[in-house]
Structures are given as C-alpha cells and as structure tokens.
Amino acid sequence: MSLRVFLVDDHAMFRAGVRAELGAHVEVVGEASTVAEAVGRIAATTPDVVLLDVHMPDGGGRAVLEAMRKSHPQVRFLALSVSDAAEDVIGLIRAGARGYVTKTISPDELAAAIRRVAEGDAVFSPRLAGFVLDAFAARPDAPVADPELDQLTNREREVLRLLARGYAYKEIAKELFISIKTVETHVSNVLRKLQMSNRYELSRWAADRRLV
C-alpha cells in the first residue's frame, strides 16, 4: 500500500515538481501553500507524512507543526527546505518534525527519507544532523534565540543566507522565485535593521551565527 504524502510549500512550481518526481513512489493526497490551508487539508486527508517547507509568508512549517501535532499525533512531518541554517533545523525538530532535508536532495533519496520517517526513524541531510546533536547535547532545554536575528522576517533571513554565500542578486531571485527588485528591498531592510552598510558586513555577521 502506497504511503500517503501531503505537500506544504508556497511555491506552486516546486510543489508540481515534487509531485511529479514522487509520483512513482508515493500517493500525493493533497497540497497547500499557506499555514491555514495546510492545517485544514492535513486534518481532512490525514496523510502518513507531510513534506513541510520551513519559511512561508504566514508563519511557515513551525506554525503548521504547532497547530497539528497534538490533534494529529499519527501524522509524521519531514521538513524540506532550501535553508540549512542551524536555527531553522533545530527549531523545526523542537516543534516536532521527524526529520529535515534540503531541497538539493534527489527524488530517490527523498522517497527513501519519506519511507523512513513514516516508519518512525529520524532523517537528516548529512550536514544537518550535527546541528541537532550539538544543540540537544549542550543545551537540551535552551531556546534558540537571537534578538538581532529575530528582527528579520523569514524571507529576509533566506536572502541574507544566500547573500552571505556569495550569491548575486539575480541568483538569489532565481533561487527564491522572487524578483531582483524584491531581493534589493529585502537586502535594504536587513541592512537597516542590523545597522550595517554593506553586504560584506552582513556576510561576516551571518558567518558568526552559523547562518552560511
């Protein structure tokens, strides 16, 4: 019997790609682009596994988890995100996700990760497991908080992370499915909030916080 999977991501093109790639492996029973849609449709379809984006305009994966985990404990959640930042990984796992993989994962690897999560295993992209082990070993009860970082919206964090990795504005726009003008606006907002003057200062700041 096929595993029943639900997709949550605010990019329709990405959802369509995942649906096509997974079609031979699982049954995709539904999808949603917002937190509100996800909560209602997951409750209605009760899938085995939910593939969950971390950052969405109205709250993202953590908000979905917090709304669903108590009322639907049988549903397993696997984060699937462009972000591989430590605070995103740890935050989603603390909220109840059973695993976290990045969007660079191959279709076969993603299908295998879904099966493992459905069976109760925890699954992480190789680099990310260390973040979780370090966080829970060193400070098992401590919240992951940074007052400066908390000023930034989810989208601003994504732009900052890619900027710090050396991406050009055009490349960031392509990666996040937004316009170059929108990238410029986000960068301007980040500079203002952090009281910095250029992308090099931002890169150092991001590296110090292991965002890169």
Rosetta blueprint (number, residue, H / E / L):
1 M L
2 S L
3 L L
4 R E
5 V E
6 F E
7 L E
8 V E
9 D L
10 D L
11 H L
12 A H
13 M H
14 F H
15 R H
16 A H
17 G H
18 V H
19 R H
20 A H
21 E H
22 L H
23 G L
24 A L
25 H L
26 V L
27 E E
28 V E
29 V E
30 G E
31 E E
32 A E
33 S L
34 T L
35 V H
36 A H
37 E H
38 A H
39 V H
40 G H
41 R H
42 I H
43 A H
44 A H
45 T H
46 T L
47 P L
48 D L
49 V E
50 V E
51 L E
52 L E
53 D L
54 V L
55 H L
56 M L
57 P L
58 D L
59 G L
60 G L
61 G H
62 R H
63 A H
64 V H
65 L H
66 E H
67 A H
68 M H
69 R L
70 K L
71 S L
72 H L
73 P L
74 Q L
75 V L
76 R E
77 F E
78 L E
79 A E
80 L E
81 S E
82 V L
83 S L
84 D L
85 A L
86 A H
87 E H
88 D H
89 V H
90 I H
91 G H
92 L H
93 I H
94 R H
95 A H
96 G L
97 A L
98 R L
99 G E
100 Y E
101 V E
102 T E
103 K L
104 T L
105 I L
106 S L
107 P H
108 D H
109 E H
110 L H
111 A H
112 A H
113 A H
114 I H
115 R H
116 R H
117 V H
118 A H
119 E L
120 G L
121 D L
122 A L
123 V E
124 F E
125 S L
126 P H
127 R H
128 L H
129 A H
130 G H
131 F H
132 V H
133 L H
134 D H
135 A H
136 F H
137 A H
138 A H
139 R L
140 P L
141 D L
142 A L
143 P L
144 V L
145 A L
146 D L
147 P H
148 E H
149 L H
150 D H
151 Q L
152 L L
153 T L
154 N H
155 R H
156 E H
157 R H
158 E H
159 V H
160 L H
161 R H
162 L H
163 L H
164 A H
165 R L
166 G L
167 Y L
168 A L
169 Y H
170 K H
171 E H
172 I H
173 A H
174 K H
175 E H
176 L H
177 F L
178 I L
179 S L
180 I H
181 K H
182 T H
183 V H
184 E H
185 T H
186 H H
187 V H
188 S H
189 N H
190 V H
191 L H
192 R H
193 K H
194 L H
195 Q L
196 M L
197 S L
198 N L
199 R H
200 Y H
201 E H
202 L H
203 S H
204 R H
205 W H
206 A H
207 A H
208 D H
209 R L
210 R L
211 L L
212 V L
